[in-house]
Amino acid sequence: MGQKPLVAITGASSGIGAATARAFSAAGHPLLLMARRLERMQALNLPDAVCCEVDVRERDCIAEAVQQAESRHGPVDLMFANAGIARLADIGRQPPAEWDEMIDINAKGVLNTVHAVMSGMMERRHGTLVLMSSIAGRKVYPDHTVYCGTKFFVHAVAESLREYLSDYQVRVLVAPPDRSIR
């Protein structure tokens, strides 16, 4: 049997990203792990993992990491756009620089991540995009104003991409799953 397909994960240095990396590695998949903390991804010590220091705000950096991993393991079959931050605060007192950071990472970072693999998936007529959201992408909470906005954005982008990419047999999923979509 041939090698399993390449799985790429942003925000792979901790939390859900690291846990997802461990699970796919245990299932025998080669990995592209991307995050700002290179040493934490390397410390996972996963076989067949390409670890790249990537900030999802840097579109070219993601594309370079994808190219590096694909030259070694073949095309990305699944991209998990997981990188994100939560700067939770009273919107009336929160520094606007924190808004910018959340918007740039949680919203633009998702688009940058998708952009790096979408054309290839469309050409191959195969692939899966998993976009990390939150219950805060469907419901608002106190002191979560901008964070909720970024996660609502992820849901809207996923729904639009799902429709757009369906003709190319590219799947688009939101994690955690949205129970309202049938």
LUMLUMMAR-148818 format. One line per field, with one value per residue (C-alpha): residue number from 1; residue in three letters; x, y, z. Coordinates in steps of 0.2 Angstrom, whole numbers, plus 5000, padded with zeros to 4 digits. Each point is the difference from the previous one (the first is absolute). Layout:
<sites>
k	c(NUM | ...)
r	c(ALA | ...)
east	c(X | ...)
north	c(Y | ...)
up	c(Z | ...)
</sites>
This chain:
<sites>
k	c(1 | 2 | 3 | 4 | 5 | 6 | 7 | 8 | 9 | 10 | 11 | 12 | 13 | 14 | 15 | 16 | 17 | 18 | 19 | 20 | 21 | 22 | 23 | 24 | 25 | 26 | 27 | 28 | 29 | 30 | 31 | 32 | 33 | 34 | 35 | 36 | 37 | 38 | 39 | 40 | 41 | 42 | 43 | 44 | 45 | 46 | 47 | 48 | 49 | 50 | 51 | 52 | 53 | 54 | 55 | 56 | 57 | 58 | 59 | 60 | 61 | 62 | 63 | 64 | 65 | 66 | 67 | 68 | 69 | 70 | 71 | 72 | 73 | 74 | 75 | 76 | 77 | 78 | 79 | 80 | 81 | 82 | 83 | 84 | 85 | 86 | 87 | 88 | 89 | 90 | 91 | 92 | 93 | 94 | 95 | 96 | 97 | 98 | 99 | 100 | 101 | 102 | 103 | 104 | 105 | 106 | 107 | 108 | 109 | 110 | 111 | 112 | 113 | 114 | 115 | 116 | 117 | 118 | 119 | 120 | 121 | 122 | 123 | 124 | 125 | 126 | 127 | 128 | 129 | 130 | 131 | 132 | 133 | 134 | 135 | 136 | 137 | 138 | 139 | 140 | 141 | 142 | 143 | 144 | 145 | 146 | 147 | 148 | 149 | 150 | 151 | 152 | 153 | 154 | 155 | 156 | 157 | 158 | 159 | 160 | 161 | 162 | 163 | 164 | 165 | 166 | 167 | 168 | 169 | 170 | 171 | 172 | 173 | 174 | 175 | 176 | 177 | 178 | 179 | 180 | 181 | 182)
r	c(MET | GLY | GLN | LYS | PRO | LEU | VAL | ALA | ILE | THR | GLY | ALA | SER | SER | GLY | ILE | GLY | ALA | ALA | THR | ALA | ARG | ALA | PHE | SER | ALA | ALA | GLY | HIS | PRO | LEU | LEU | LEU | MET | ALA | ARG | ARG | LEU | GLU | ARG | MET | GLN | ALA | LEU | ASN | LEU | PRO | ASP | ALA | VAL | CYS | CYS | GLU | VAL | ASP | VAL | ARG | GLU | ARG | ASP | CYS | ILE | ALA | GLU | ALA | VAL | GLN | GLN | ALA | GLU | SER | ARG | HIS | GLY | PRO | VAL | ASP | LEU | MET | PHE | ALA | ASN | ALA | GLY | ILE | ALA | ARG | LEU | ALA | ASP | ILE | GLY | ARG | GLN | PRO | PRO | ALA | GLU | TRP | ASP | GLU | MET | ILE | ASP | ILE | ASN | ALA | LYS | GLY | VAL | LEU | ASN | THR | VAL | HIS | ALA | VAL | MET | SER | GLY | MET | MET | GLU | ARG | ARG | HIS | GLY | THR | LEU | VAL | LEU | MET | SER | SER | ILE | ALA | GLY | ARG | LYS | VAL | TYR | PRO | ASP | HIS | THR | VAL | TYR | CYS | GLY | THR | LYS | PHE | PHE | VAL | HIS | ALA | VAL | ALA | GLU | SER | LEU | ARG | GLU | TYR | LEU | SER | ASP | TYR | GLN | VAL | ARG | VAL | LEU | VAL | ALA | PRO | PRO | ASP | ARG | SER | ILE | ARG)
east	c(5000 | 5006 | 5004 | 4986 | 4997 | 5007 | 4991 | 5004 | 4996 | 5003 | 5001 | 5008 | 5011 | 4988 | 4982 | 4988 | 5013 | 5013 | 4986 | 4994 | 5018 | 5003 | 4984 | 5004 | 5018 | 4993 | 4989 | 5016 | 4998 | 5015 | 4998 | 5003 | 5000 | 5000 | 5000 | 5011 | 5008 | 5011 | 5008 | 4983 | 4996 | 5017 | 4998 | 4984 | 5013 | 4988 | 5006 | 4998 | 4997 | 5006 | 5000 | 5000 | 5000 | 4985 | 4990 | 4983 | 5000 | 5014 | 4992 | 5017 | 5007 | 4985 | 5002 | 5019 | 4996 | 4987 | 5012 | 5014 | 4989 | 4991 | 5017 | 5004 | 4983 | 4988 | 4986 | 4991 | 4984 | 4993 | 5004 | 4995 | 4999 | 5001 | 5012 | 4990 | 5001 | 4988 | 5003 | 4985 | 4996 | 4987 | 4998 | 5000 | 5017 | 5008 | 5015 | 4996 | 5016 | 4993 | 4985 | 5012 | 5010 | 4984 | 4993 | 5017 | 5003 | 4982 | 4993 | 5013 | 5011 | 4986 | 4999 | 5019 | 5000 | 4986 | 5008 | 5016 | 4992 | 4983 | 5006 | 5009 | 4985 | 4989 | 5011 | 5001 | 4981 | 5003 | 5005 | 4993 | 5001 | 4996 | 4998 | 5001 | 4986 | 4991 | 4983 | 5005 | 4997 | 4981 | 4997 | 5007 | 5007 | 5005 | 5018 | 5001 | 4995 | 5014 | 5004 | 4981 | 5001 | 5015 | 4992 | 4984 | 5011 | 5007 | 4982 | 4995 | 5016 | 4998 | 4982 | 5005 | 5015 | 4990 | 4988 | 5014 | 5011 | 4986 | 5002 | 5018 | 4997 | 5009 | 4992 | 4999 | 4997 | 4998 | 5007 | 4991 | 4986 | 4986 | 4984 | 4989 | 5007 | 4993)
north	c(5000 | 5018 | 5014 | 5009 | 5017 | 5016 | 5009 | 5018 | 5009 | 5018 | 5004 | 4983 | 5005 | 4998 | 4996 | 4993 | 5002 | 4989 | 4987 | 4999 | 4998 | 4985 | 4992 | 5001 | 4995 | 4985 | 4996 | 5000 | 5016 | 5011 | 5018 | 5018 | 5008 | 5019 | 5012 | 5015 | 4989 | 4988 | 4991 | 4995 | 4991 | 4992 | 4994 | 4990 | 4989 | 4993 | 4990 | 5006 | 5018 | 5015 | 5014 | 5018 | 5016 | 5009 | 5015 | 4999 | 5018 | 4997 | 4993 | 4996 | 4991 | 4988 | 4997 | 4996 | 4988 | 4991 | 4999 | 4993 | 4987 | 4995 | 4998 | 4987 | 4991 | 5005 | 5012 | 5006 | 4989 | 5008 | 5018 | 5004 | 5019 | 4999 | 5015 | 5013 | 5011 | 5007 | 5017 | 5001 | 5017 | 5014 | 5007 | 5018 | 4998 | 4988 | 5007 | 5000 | 4991 | 4985 | 5001 | 5001 | 4984 | 4990 | 5005 | 4997 | 4983 | 4993 | 5007 | 5005 | 4985 | 4988 | 5007 | 5000 | 4982 | 4995 | 5009 | 4990 | 4984 | 5004 | 5001 | 4983 | 4992 | 5007 | 4994 | 4982 | 5001 | 4994 | 5006 | 5005 | 5017 | 5000 | 5018 | 5002 | 5010 | 5000 | 5001 | 5019 | 4999 | 4998 | 5008 | 5016 | 5001 | 5015 | 5005 | 4990 | 5013 | 5000 | 4981 | 4996 | 5010 | 4991 | 4983 | 5005 | 5005 | 4982 | 4993 | 5012 | 4996 | 4981 | 5001 | 5010 | 4989 | 4984 | 5006 | 5007 | 4984 | 4987 | 4999 | 4995 | 4986 | 5010 | 4998 | 5015 | 4996 | 5011 | 4994 | 4999 | 4995 | 5011 | 4990 | 5012 | 4995 | 4985)
up	c(5000 | 4996 | 5011 | 5008 | 4995 | 5007 | 5014 | 5004 | 5016 | 5005 | 5019 | 5002 | 5014 | 5014 | 5005 | 4987 | 4986 | 5009 | 5005 | 4982 | 4994 | 5012 | 4994 | 4982 | 5003 | 5009 | 4985 | 4989 | 4991 | 4996 | 5007 | 4996 | 5017 | 5000 | 5015 | 5007 | 5013 | 4990 | 5015 | 5007 | 4984 | 4999 | 5018 | 4994 | 4992 | 4987 | 4986 | 4982 | 5006 | 4992 | 5013 | 4993 | 5010 | 4993 | 5005 | 4991 | 4997 | 4987 | 4985 | 4991 | 5015 | 5000 | 4981 | 5002 | 5014 | 4990 | 4985 | 5011 | 5007 | 4984 | 4991 | 5014 | 5003 | 4985 | 5000 | 5015 | 5002 | 5016 | 5006 | 5018 | 5002 | 5019 | 5004 | 5011 | 5015 | 5012 | 5008 | 5011 | 5007 | 5003 | 4983 | 5007 | 5008 | 4988 | 4990 | 4982 | 4996 | 5008 | 4988 | 4986 | 5006 | 5002 | 4983 | 4991 | 5008 | 5002 | 4984 | 4987 | 5006 | 4996 | 4982 | 4998 | 5006 | 4988 | 4985 | 5002 | 4995 | 4992 | 4982 | 5001 | 5008 | 4986 | 4986 | 5008 | 5003 | 5018 | 5017 | 5017 | 5009 | 5018 | 5008 | 5018 | 5008 | 5017 | 5007 | 5001 | 4981 | 5003 | 5016 | 5008 | 5018 | 5011 | 4997 | 4984 | 4988 | 4987 | 5003 | 4996 | 4985 | 4993 | 5004 | 4991 | 4986 | 4999 | 4999 | 4986 | 4990 | 5003 | 4994 | 4984 | 4997 | 5002 | 4986 | 4989 | 5001 | 4999 | 4981 | 5003 | 5013 | 5013 | 5017 | 5012 | 5019 | 5015 | 5017 | 5011 | 4988 | 4998 | 5004 | 4990 | 4983 | 4993)
</sites>
